[in-house]
Amino acid sequence: MARTSGTSSASRRSGSHETVASSSVDEKIHLNERGESPKRSAFLWLALFVLILNGSWGVHHYQYETLPVPLSSDQAGKRGFSEHEAMEHVKALTELGPHPVGSDALDLALQYVLEAAEKITKVAHWEVDVQVDFFHANSGANRLANGLFKGRTLVYSDLKHVVVRILPKYLPEAEGNAILVSSHIDTVFSTEGAGDCSSCVAVMLELARGVSQWANGFKNAVIFLFNTGEEEGLNGAHSFITQHPWSTTVRLAVDLEAMGIGGLSSIFQSGPDPWAIENFAMVAKYPSGQILAQDLYLSGFIKSATDFQVYKEVAGLSGLDFAYSDSSAVYHTKNDKLKLLKPGSLQHLGENMLAFLLQTATSSRFLSDKAIETSEVISQDQAIYFDIMGTYMIVYRQRLASMLQNSVIIQALLIWITSLLMGGYPAAASLGLSFISIIIMWIFSLSSSVLVAFLLPLICSSPLPYIASPWLVIGLFGAPAFIGALTGQHVGYLILQKYLWHAFSKREQKQSPAIQAELIKLEAERWLFKAGSVQWLLILMVGNFYKIGSSYIAVIWLASPAFAYGFLEATLSPVRSPKPLKIVTLLLGITVPIIITAGIFIRLVGTITGIMVLFDRSPGTTPEWLGNVMVAVFVAAIICLTSVYLLSYVHLSDAKRSIFLAMCALFGLTLSLVVSGIVPPFTEDVARAVNVVHVVETTGQYGGNQTPISYISLFSTTPGKLMKEVEHVKEEGFICGKEKVIDFVTFRVEYGCWSSDETLSGWSKADIPTMHVESDVKGDGRSTQILIDTKVSTRWSLAINTLKIADFKVQDELIPVGNKNGIDGWHIIQFSGGKNAPTKFNLTLFWVKNYAELTHKPDAQRRDQHLLLKLRTDVDRLTPKSERVLTKLPPWCSQFGKSTSPNTLAFLSSLPVDF
């Protein structure tokens, strides 16, 4: 921070509250015989830069790459957690292949989990009661108010779960309070699901075995829910919460998830009540969790949803949400496989969870009421949490965070205001110009990295050439961003220098011009260092105002360098010449911020890089450069935020040219590697998401004489053209472009490839769904009854035109009237069920009152305004053509599955408004 100095008029005229003095003694001490300040050597600065870079990477490696040693059953003992035992469960489940809802493989997976759970009853402690329930859920509907499924109704039927309750035999009251540990057995159709989430199921089975040896001393029950239907819209969690009798006893929910495969399992959501995270922090052996991840997730920046949303929003529960996030690029692709699951991953989560359950299940101070009942109080007392290098977790509440942050803000403002009042207008102008240098730094850094982001799609085979090798981001975006930051700050440094020279020239001259110039350089250097604290102060003020949990980062990056500067650089002397900033000031100032934040910053860059594989959720609707721009902006922002103090040391060194050349060389080398194809954008283990769907379409037709159109659709959620992929299947007759837009109901494909050759086999007309209007009562309260027959499909999506339809109901009770909303003029129903799920549904539509007028007012933004209903039914079946195409695609391609994705065979139909 700025330091306080004397109030002499000479001080005010100097252009700074750190007075450029006339002491000849100081001049002799700080200037050499030629009147020049001693420059820092380029070697020293580069060594400092390498030290900081390696230190940051070392923090990340220790925090996120260091995993515990897997234990055998003998090493863990019967009351401990053994990764070797848990891994046997993962192997058994992944050997079944993909096991989505409704598949034979899922029945086998359920049977395996059920048998494993029943074995626990035979080895449990004799004073422990282990109850196993094979739960068959009734049909139900889930409508979430926020997040990924907002504006949709999620319907399920014929779901089966394995539920295990463990409690002491001779403490009946333990049944009344339970801790729920939950994960899902089902996978998407495109992966065997080693990470998502066979690893979670395996951890839970081994945890249940271990807990069964401890529960005789519990005061609360522990329920393990192995559900199905999560991948289709969080249906398993909803069916348990709304239908299972044990759900009313749950007081705390813990969800285990995966957004990648293996590595650390970190907390990325907690609360609303802080009790759970506080207890976890007290006992976890390898604590891992960041409020920053929670802030990003809840902001919608990461498009995903977990069962924890159901437990929190529907059941009003507090708890914890864990996720594996290593190798996020393999999420829901064929590469979520056993061989990529890092040793130690299961041990990390298992030991943390076992310690947590032993702590909470034996606690007499248990949450007795659901969080939703005290939401107003809890919102003021939510937890702020972060781990330090995976060794220790700090947790404090929002109330304390606000007090701490307000204190830091007030103290910083008081110091600055006092300093500016003492320094007068010259000090205020110097502060303003130094902060302008920060703004110029941001502009130059962002511009440099974003320019590269626009350039890559034009010169590379893939717009995202760094997916398989995320380290390329350092050279492609980090190097240009650093060059821009250095150049921008140096421009600001020269502007500030010019002003200081102008202000210095107005005072009485007692030094030679050469000496004055050198003193001004030293003064400008100090202002740039202090401007970094102003940057973080503004960020802290914004974060504190909006109660952003991760504002603690701004506190650390503001307070630590300010303390170092005040301790080693500031002085109360009214007369002294400025000195070069000490190297130890920088090291002392940024050591603590690097230890606390370097790991999470590097981790986030890797995660964001990985999720770019799935960035174009409606293929062809986003520019190819947009994903690059997001990564580039994120990298540039981290560089500007964290290097602001370091860069202030460059301007008085001989390292500027060396830094510029080194960064240009790094950029040139990485660019040549990706342009030449030496480092490929995708590999067999990190694949591009490419879907092959056999489409049978009757959209726009209604009545008995429908003529289906059949074709293969090839599209990718990874930005970029499909020309290289199509080269491998060129004999299949594919045409690529934006001419054919395919509406898959839950999303659109505006760029893709299609082929109609040899597509009449593998399906029949009997598979095509029908929508038959049973009755249509017109008038002021028009209502229409429609019978929907999905034929062979138990997984379908239906879009209802909310510009024409005010409300609707399905099967009277399944989806009742009321509480509907839509997105972009459509309300979407997503249905998923088991083999015995119904295929016929009665849909009743209630029209808006002025539907006739709306019908005659075309909406230029709606290409499908003439449609009342849009239906897609999915069948997990490979037709001869689609199987042939999939076989010929290169190994660096993989199908991608999600709740809104079609299976390999999809039927599209519709009902027009004027049926």
N, C-alpha and C positions, 0 to 999 in steps of 0.2 A: 504494500500500500504506500501511498504518498507519506513522506515523513514531515514532521513539523520542524520549522527552522525559525530563525529570528525575524524580527519585524522591521529591520532597518530599511530605509528608503532605497539603499543600494540593492538590497535583496529584491525589492519589488521591481526595480528597473532592469534587473538581470535577465528577465524573461523566465524565471523559475524560482520556486520557493527553495530549491537547492542552489544556493547562491554560487555564481561563477565568481570566485574571489580573486583578489589581486595579490595575495600573499606570495611573495617571491620564493619563500621557503617551500610552499606547496608546489610551486611550479618546478623547482629543482627536484623535488621528490617524485613528481608524477610525469614529468616530461624529460626526454633525453636531451642531449646537447644540441640537437638540431631543432628543438622545439616541437617534437612530435611525441604523441602518446605511444607507449609501447604496444604494438599490435599482437593479438593472439596468433599463434602460428596455425597454419592450415592443418598441420598434423594434429595439434592439440584439439582443434574443433572437431575434426573428423573422428578422432579417437573418442571424443565425448559423444558424438552422434552414434557411433557403433556401440558404445557402452549402453546408451539408452535404448537403442533398438534391440540389442541382444537381451537386455534386462527385461524389456517388455515381452519379448517372445518367451523368455524363460519363465516369467510369471504365468503366461498363458499355458505353457507346457505343464508346469507344476499344478496349476489349478484345474485344467481340463483334460490333460492327456495322461496324468498319473493315476492309475487305477489300483485298487487293492489286489493282493495275491488271491486267486481263487482257492477255496478250501475244499478238501475232500470231506466225506462224511465223518471219517475218523478224526480229522483235525478239528472240525466244527463241533463234534459231539452231538448227542441227541437233542440238546437244548440250543444249539447254535444254527447258523445258516451255512449251507454248503452249496457253492456254485456248481460243483460237479454233479450233485443230485438234481439241481434245478435244470442244468443243461440237458439232462436226459429227457426231461419233459419237453424242452424246446425241440430236440431232435425228433421226438415222437410226433409232435404236432406238425412240424414242417415237412416231414416225410409224407404227410397226407396231401401235400400240394395246396393250392388255393382252396379255401373252404368258406365261401360266401353263404349268406342266408339262403336256405332252400336247397342246398347241395347235399349229395350223399356224403361228401367229405366232412361237412359240418356235423352230420349225425355221428360220424366216427370220432370226430374231435370231442364232441359232447360226451360220448360214451367213455372216451379215455379219461377225461377230466373227472367224470363221475366215479369211475373205478379208482382213480388215484385218491379222490376225496374219501371214499369208503375205506381205503387202506389206512387212512389216518385214524379212523375210529378204532382200529385194532391195536395201534401202537401208542395211543394217547395215555397220559398219566391217569391212574385209576380214579383220581378225584376230579377229573375233567370230563365234561359232557360234550361230545362232538356230534352235532346233529347235521345230517346231510339231507337236503331237499332238492329233488329234481322237479323244478317248477315249470309248468306249462302255462304261459300267459294267455289270457283272452285277448280278443281284438281290442285295439285302443287307438286313440288319436292324440297327437302331441302338437301343440302350437306354441312355439317359443316367441317371446316378445322382442328379443334382441339377437344380434349376432348373425351368423351365416345363414340361418334358416328363418329369418324374419320374413313375414309375408307368405309363409308356406304352412301347410298342414301335413304333418308326418303321420302316416297311418301304418299300423302293423297288425299282423295276425300270425298265429301258429308259431310263436317264438318259445324257445325252451332255454332255461338257465339252470346252472348248478349253484345252489346256495348252501354255504357251510356256516353254521353258527357254533362257536366255541365259548364255553362258559364254565364256571365252577359248579360242580354237582350240588354242593350243599349250601349254596347262596342263592335262593330263589329270586331275590330282588335284583340280581345281576341281569336278568332278562329285560328289565325295564329300561336300561340304558345300554346302547350298543354303539360301537365304532364300526363303520362300514368301510371295507377295503374292496375296491371294485376295479375290474378291467374286463375286456371283451375277448371272446374266443374267436369270433368270426373275422374273416379277412375280406378284402375286396377281391374281385375275380382275377386280378392280374398278378397276384403275388402269393407266395407261401407264408408270408407274414412272420418271419423270424423276429423282426423287431417289433412290428405293429400287428398283433401284440402278443405273440407266443412267448416272448421274453417276459412280459408282465404276468401272464398266466402262470408261467413256470415259477417266477418269484413268489407269487401268491400261494401256490401249492406247497412250496418249501417253507414259506412263512407259516402256513397253517399247521404243518407238521411240527415246526419248532414251537409255535404258540401253544400247541396242545400239551406240551411238556411243562408249560409255565402257568397255565390258566387256573390252576387250583388256588393261586393267590390273587386272582383278579377280583375286582369289585364291579367290573362292567363286562359285558359280552363283546366279542369280536365277530363280525359277520363278514365272510368272504363271498363276494358276488362274482361269479364267472358268467357273464351275460353274453347274449348274442343280439345282433341287430344294431350295434353301435355304428358300424360303417354305413348303415342305411339311414342314419338320422337320429342317433342317440336313442333308439327305440328300446333297447334292452334296459337301460337305466330308468326310462320313463315307465315301462311296464312293471318293473320291480317296485318303484316308489308308489305307484298308484294302485297296485293290485296285491302285492305280497303282504301277508299279515305281519311279518317281522319288520317291515319298513317303518311302522309307527314307533318302533323303539329306537330307531337310529337318531343319534344326537350329533354325530360327527362323521363326515364323509371324506375318504381319501381315494383319489382316482389315480390309477397308474396308466400312462399312455406312452406313445412313441411317435415322434415326428421325424424320425430318421432310424438309425439302427445302432444301438449300443452306446458306449461311452458312459459319461456320467448321467445319472438320472437326477435332474434338477427340478426344484420347485419353480414353476412359472405362474402359479396362481395360488393365492391363499385368502383366508377370510370368508365372510366379512369379519367375523370375530377373530381377534389375534391370538386366542388361547392355543390353538393348534400349532401355529408357527413358533410361538414362544416355547412350547414344550419340545418341539422338534429341535430347536436351536440348543436347548439345554443338554440333550442326550445324543444327538447324531454323531457318529464317529467320523463321517466324512461329509459334513454339511455342504450342500450346494443349492443355491437359490438366489435369484436376483429380482428385485422389485422392478428393475428396468425392463426385464422380459415381460413382466405382468403388464406394465404400462403400454408396451408395444402391442401385446396380444389383445388387450381390452380396447385399444384404439381402433382395431380393425386392420392394422397394417399387415398382420399375419392372418391370412384367410383360413381359419380352421375353427373347429368346435370339438369339445370333449364332453364326456358324461358329467363332468363337474358342473357344467352349465345347468343341467337338469337338476342336480342335487341342490344347487344354490337357488335357481330361479323357481323351480316347481315345488321342491320340498322345503325351501327356506333354510337349508343347512349351511353350516360353516365347515371348513376343512382345508385340505391341501390337494394340489394338482401337480403330479410329477410327470416328467416326460424325458425320454431319451431323445437326443437331437443331433448326435453325430451323423455325418453323411446324409444331410437332409435332402440331397439330390436324389437319393434312392427311394424316397418315400412313395409308397403305393406302386412301385414298379417291380419288375422281376428280380431286381437286385436287392430287395429286402430279404436276404437269404442268410443261411446259417454261417457260411464261411466269412462273412463280413462282420459278424458279431464279436466284438473285442473281448478277450479274456479279462475278467475282473468287472465287467459291466453288471452282471447279475449280483456279484458279491457286494458291490457298492450299494445298490438299491436295497438288497436283502438285509445287510447289517444295519443300515440306517432305519429301515422300516421296523425291524425287530426291536431295536432300542426304543423307537417311538411308541410302538404298541405296548411294550412292557411299561413304559412311563405313563401312558394315558389310561390303559386298562386297569391299572392299579390305583388310579387317582380317585380320591373321594371328592375333589373339587371339579366335578365333571359338568360340562354344559348341559343344563337341564331344560333349556328352552331353545327353540329353533331361532336362528339368527334373524329371520324375517320379522319376528315379533319385536325386535329391538333395533331395527335397521337405522333409526335416526341417531341413537346413541352410538352404535358401532361405526357409522360413517365418520364420526368425529374421533374415533379411536382405532382406526384400522392400522395394521402393522406396516412399518417400513423395515425391510430386511435385505441383507446382502451378505455374502460370504467373503472372507478374506483368504484367497488362495486355497479354497476348499478345506481349510483347517479349522476355521472358527466362523461362526455366524453371528452377526450383530442384528438384533431386533429391538426396535423401539416403536412407540405408538405415534400416530399422527399429531396428537396434542403436543407431545414433546418435540416432534420435528418442527412444528410451527413455531414453538417458543425458541428453539435453537436457531432456526433460519431467520426469524425476525431479529434475534439478537445480533447475528452476524451482519445482517443487512443494515441495521441501525448503527452498529459500530463502524462499519465500512463507510457509510454515508457521513457520519460525524467526522471521521478522520479526513475524508476528502473535502468536506465543506470547510473544516478548520484550515486545512492546508491551502485551499484556494483563497480563503479570506486573507490569509497571511501573505500569499504570493500575489494577490491582486489579479488584474486583467492578464498580465503576461503568463501567469501560471494557468489560468483558465484557458487561454488560447493554446498553450502548449498541450494541455490535457485534451482539448478538442482535436487538435491536429494529430496527436498520437492515436486517438481513437479512430480518426479518419484513416490512419494507416492500417488499422485492424480491418476496417470496412474494405479498403482497397485490397488487402490480403485475401479476404473472402471472395471478392469479385474475381480476382486473378486466378485463385485456386479453383473455384467452381468452374470458371470458364475453361480453364485448361483441361480439367478432367472430363467435363461435359463434351467438349470438342472431340475428344477421343471416343466418347460414347457414341457420338453421331458418326464418326469415321469407321468404326469397326464393322458395322453391317455392310459397308460399301466395299471393303477390301478383304474380308475374311469369308471363309466358307460357311460359317455360322455367325449370327449376330452375337452369340454368347460363347466365345471361344475358350472361356476360362472355366467352364462347368466341371470338367473332369480334373482340372488342376487349379484349384482356387488360389494357389500362391501366385498365379499370373496377375491377379488383381493388383499386387504390389507394384509391378512394373507398368501395367497398362493404365491404371488410374492413380495409384499412390505416387509414382514418380512425377507425372505431370502436375498433380495437385500440389506436391511439395515445391516444385519449380515455381508454380504460380504463386504459392504462399510466400516464398522467399522474395520473388520479384515484386509482388505487391507490397510487402512490408518495406522493402528497400526503397521503393518509390515514395512511400509515406515517410520513411526516414529522411530522404533527401528534402522533401517538402518541409518537414519539421526543422531540419538543419537550417534551411533557408530562413525560416521565421526567426529561429533563435539568433542567427547572425544579424538579422535586422534589428531585433530587440537589443542585442548586445551592443550594436553600433551606437545606440542612443545614450549609453552611459559613458562616463568618463573613461577614456582609454588609458590603461596602465600596463598592457601587455602588447607584445608584437602581434601583428595579424596572424602569423603562423601559430603562435601559442593560443590565440583566441579561437582559431579554427579547430584546433585539437580539443580544447575545452568544450566547445560546442558539440563536437562529436560524442564526447563522453556524456554530456547532458542529454543529448537526443537518445542515446542508448538506454539510459535510465528511464526516460519517459516511455519508451516502447515496452520495456519490461512491466512497468506499472499499468500500461494500457491493457495488458493481458488480464489483470485483476478486474478491470472495469468490465471487460467482456463477460467474465464469469459472474460478476455482480449482477449484470442485467439479466442473464439467464436465470440466476437464483431468484431474482425478484419476480420474474414471470412464473417460474415453477412454484414458488411459494404462494403466489396469488391463486393459481389454479389447483393447489394442493396436489401437485404431481409427486408421486412417491420417490422417483429417482432424482429429485432435486438435491439429495445428499451429495451427488457427484459434483454439483456446482459448489457446494460448501467446501468440499475437499480441495478442489482445484483453485478455489479463491483463498481459503484460509492458510493452507500450507505454504505457498509461495510468498504470501503477504507476511507471514510470520518470519520466514527466512530473510526476506528483504529488510524487514524492520529490525531483526536481530543483528544482521551482519552489515547492512548498508546504510541505514538511516542514522541521522545524527541531529542533535538539537543545536549544534553550533551554527551561529548566524553567518560565520565567515569561514568558508573552506571551498576549495575547488573540487569539482567532481572527480571521482576515481573510476577506473574501469570496473565493471561489475565482476565480482569474484566468482570463480567457477564453483566454489563450494556453496555459494548462494543458490545457484541453479540446482545443484545436486540435492541439497537439503530441501529445497522447495518442492521438487517434483518426485522425490522418492516415494513418499506416502501415496500421492495420487496414482503413481504407476503401479504400486503394489496392489492397490484396491480396485483400480479400473482398467488396467491394460488388458487383463485376461478377458473381461466381458466385452470390451470393444473389439478385440480380435475375433472372439467367438461370434459376435453378432455379424461381423463382416462375412465370416464363413457361412453362417446360417442363411443370411440374405442372398448370398451367391448361390447357395444350393436350391433355394425355393424358386429361383428364376426358371428352373426346368418346367415349372407348372404355372408360369406367369400369365400366359395367354389363355385364360380360362374359356373364353369364347374365341376360338382360333380365327385370326384375321381381323379382329376388332381393335387390336392395339398395335401401334407402330412398332417396328422391329427394334428401334433404338430406345424405346421407353424403359425396358428393363435395365439396359446399360446405364441410362441416365440415373436411375434410382441408385444403382450400386455406386456410380461415380460420385453422386452428390453425397452419399453416406460416407464414402471414403474421404472425400475432400473435407467434409464437416469435421470428421474425427481428427484429421491432420491440422486443420485450422484451430480447433479447440485445444488440442494437446501440445502443439509445437509452438504456440505463440510465445512462450517464455524462452524456449530454446533459440528461436530465430532471432530474438533481440540481441543475442551474443555474436551473430555472424557478421554484422555490419562493420565491426572494428577488427576483423580478422582477414587473413589472406585466403580464406577458404571458399569465398563466394564462387570463384571460377571453378574450383575443383568440385564443389557441390553440384554446380550447374552441369558440368561435363559428365560427372558420375551418374546423375539422374537421367540425363539424355541418353547415356550409354545403356542404362538399365531399361529405359523405355524402348530404345531401339532394339535391344536384344530380345525382350519379351514379344515385341511386335513382330519381329522376324520369325520367331518361333511359331507364332499362331498363324501368320500369313502363309508361311511355307508348309504348314501342316506337320512340322516335326513333332509338335505337341498337339494332339488331336483334341477337338472340343468335347468329344464323347468317347467312352471306352465300353468294353463289355460289362464292366462293373459299375460304371456311371453312365447310364444310357439316356438317350433322348426319349421323351414320352411321345410315342406314335401309336395311335389307335386305328384298328382295322375293324370296321363295322359293316356287316351285310344289312342293307336297308331295304325294306319293302314298304313302299309308300302309296297311300291312297288319299293323301291330303288334298283338300279341295273337292273331293268327290263325296256324294251322299246318295244313298238309295241302293237298289239291288244290282245295278249294272256297273259296279266298280271295276276298273281295270288297273290292277296294281302295277307299279313301276318298281323294278328291282335293280339295285346297283351296289357296288362296294364303295364305301366312303373311307378315305385315308386322310387323317388330320392329326395335328400335333398341338399340344398345349405349350410346347417349347417354341418361343419365337423363331421365325426363320422359314424360308421356303423349303419345299420337300423334294427338290430336284435330285439330290444325291440319293435319297431313299428310293425314288421312283426309278432311277437307273437300274436298281437291282430287280425291279419287277416290270421292266419296260415291255416285256412280251404279254403282259396282262391287260394292256390297252388303257392305261390310266391317262386322264387329262387333268391338268392342274390349273388353278386360277381362282378368281373371285366371281366367275360367271354364275356358278351354281351355289346358292345359299341354302344350307340345310338347317331347318329348325328342329332341333332335338327336344323341344319343349322347355327343358331346364337351361338350355344354352343354345347359341347359334354357331354354326361353322360358316364363316364368311370367306375363309381361304382354306382350300383343301384340294384333294385329288379324288377322282371318281372314275369308275369303270362299270359299264353295263354288260360287258362280254361274259357269257357263260355264268349268268347269275340266277338262273331259273331253278336250280336244284338246291336241295337242302332245306326247303320250306314248302309249305302248301297253302292254298287259299283257306283251308280250314284253320290255319294259325292266325289269320288276320282278325284283329279285334273289331267289334261292331259297336256302334252307338245308335240305339233305336229310340225314336221319340214315341213314348207311350201315350202321352196326352199333352195338350197345349191349351191352357185356359187363358184367353186373352181378355183384355180390359184394363181397368186402372191398376188392378193387382195381378198382373199376368204371372202365371207360374207354368213351368214346363217340367214334365217327368220324363226321364231318360233312363233306359236300361243299358248299362255298359257291360259288355261281355269281353273279358280280356283273353279268353280262350286258354291257351297253354301257358300264359304268363302269370306269375305271382309277384312280379316286380314291374311297376308302371308309374308313369307321371302324367298328370292331367292338369292342363292350364285352363282356367275359367276367366273369361273376359269381364273384368270388373267395371268396365265402362258401360256394359249392358246389363250385368247381373249385380243386384244389390246384395243378395245373400243366397245361400244354398244349404242343403243338408244331404247327407249320405246315409242310407239305411236307417233313417230316423234318429237312431241313438249313436251311431258310430261317429258321425260328425254332425252335431246339432246346429240349429240356427243360431246366429249371433257371433259377435267377436271375430269378424273377418277383416282382413286388410290385404292389400296387394302391393306389388312392386311393378312399376312401369305398366300399369293397367291390367295385370294378370295376377290371379291368386293360383298358386300351384299346389296340387296335392301329390305327395310322393308316397307310394304304397310299396311295402315290402313284406313278404310273408314266407312261411315255410311251405313244405310240399302240400300240406292240407289246407292252405289258405284259400278263401273263396275267390272265385273268378267272375262272379256276377254281382253287380251293384246297382241299386236304385238311386239315382241322383235327381234331386228336385231343385230346380232353379227358380229364384224369385227375381223378376226383372226390375230394373229401375223404373220409376214412374214415367219418365220422358224418353223411354227407349226408342220410340218411333222417330223422334226428332234427332236423337243422337245417331241413328242409323243413316240419316241423310246428311250428316256433317262429317265429311272425310277428314281424317287426321293425317297430315302429310308425314308425320313421324312414325306412323304405324303401317307397316306393309301388310300386316295380318289383321287389319281392322274388320275385315269381312267375316272373320271366323269367330264363332261363339265358344267352341271348345277345341283344344288341341290335345291329342293323346299319343303317348309313346309307350309301347309295351316291349319289355326286354326278355330275351330268352338266352340262357347261357348255353349256346350251341354253336359249334363251328360248322359252317357250310363248306362244301368242297372248295369253292373259290376263295373264301376268306382264309381257310386253312393253308391253302397253297401260297397266298400272299404273305401270310405271317411267316411261313417257312423260309421264304426267299428274302425277307427283309434282313438287312445287315445286323450283326450281333450287338451293335451299339444302339439298337432300337428296342423299346419295350412298351407294351401296352400299359396304360395308366388307368387306374380305377378310382372312383370316388362315388359319393352318394348320388350325384347327378349324372354320372357317366352312363351311356348305354352299354349293354353287354355286346357280345360279338354278333348278335342277331337282334335287330330292332325293327318294329313295325310302327309306322307313322300314319295316323289318320286324324280326321277333324270333322267338326260339325259346323256348317256355315250359319251365319246369323239368320239368313232368310231360308232356313230349311223348309 
